[in-house]
Amino acid sequence: VDDVDEDVLFPWYPDEDEDGHGDPENPVYACSPPEGTTGSPSDCDDTDPATHLGAAEICDGADNDCDGLIDEDGCE
């Protein structure tokens, strides 16, 4: 068994919508970031670049800021 780099693999997260926040459910382990990944596992909808941890909540029926609440900032 070849144990090269066994202690230096880091989790990288697929970032399909290229917003700098990746899908925490599907990490890829590598020494350096593979193409299309990020080090931030903070995306709850990796198909929408306006949706990730820390994003502004907008009145659109979605949880834009990934806090589990939909349109909580005074939307009707």
C-alpha positions as a printed Julia matrix, in Angstrom:
76×3 Matrix{Float64}:
   0.0    0.0     0.0
   1.35   3.4    -0.99
   0.91   5.95    1.83
   2.11   9.05   -0.04
   0.41  12.25    1.17
  -1.91  10.32    3.51
  -1.77  13.08    6.16
  -2.09  16.12    3.88
  -5.38  15.53    2.11
  -7.89  18.32    2.62
 -11.64  18.41    1.96
 -12.7   20.43   -1.07
 -16.34  21.02   -1.89
 -17.97  21.03   -5.34
 -19.03  24.55   -6.32
 -21.38  24.09   -9.27
 -22.74  27.66   -9.19
 -19.24  29.19   -8.79
 -20.17  31.44   -5.85
 -17.2   30.42   -3.71
 -19.36  28.24   -1.44
 -19.54  24.48   -1.94
 -21.81  21.5    -1.33
 -21.0   20.17    2.17
 -22.53  16.77    1.38
 -19.99  15.75   -1.27
 -16.41  16.59   -0.24
 -13.49  15.59   -2.44
 -10.18  14.93   -0.66
  -7.0   16.16   -2.3
  -3.75  18.01   -1.53
  -4.8   21.05   -3.57
  -8.23  22.15   -4.81
  -9.49  20.23   -7.83
 -11.08  22.25  -10.63
 -14.6   23.4    -9.71
 -14.19  23.1    -5.93
 -13.82  25.45   -2.97
 -12.65  25.17    0.63
 -15.94  26.59    1.96
 -18.64  24.0     2.77
 -21.34  26.65    3.21
 -23.78  26.23    0.31
 -27.29  24.88    0.87
 -28.24  25.22   -2.83
 -25.29  24.79   -5.14
 -27.39  25.58   -8.22
 -28.08  29.21   -7.17
 -25.16  31.65   -6.72
 -27.39  33.95   -4.59
 -27.89  31.18   -2.0
 -25.17  30.38    0.54
 -24.28  30.97    4.18
 -24.08  34.73    4.73
 -26.05  35.68    1.6
 -28.7   38.37    1.82
 -32.22  37.02    2.37
 -34.53  38.2    -0.4
 -38.29  37.71   -0.78
 -38.26  34.87   -3.28
 -39.61  31.81   -1.44
 -36.12  30.4    -0.85
 -33.72  30.15    2.09
 -31.03  32.4     0.58
 -28.84  32.62    3.7
 -28.95  28.88    4.59
 -30.32  29.42    8.1
 -33.28  27.08    7.7
 -35.84  29.9     7.46
 -37.51  31.1     4.26
 -38.03  34.84    3.66
 -37.73  35.68    7.36
 -36.76  39.33    6.96
 -40.24  40.89    6.78
 -41.34  39.26    3.55
 -45.03  38.72    3.0
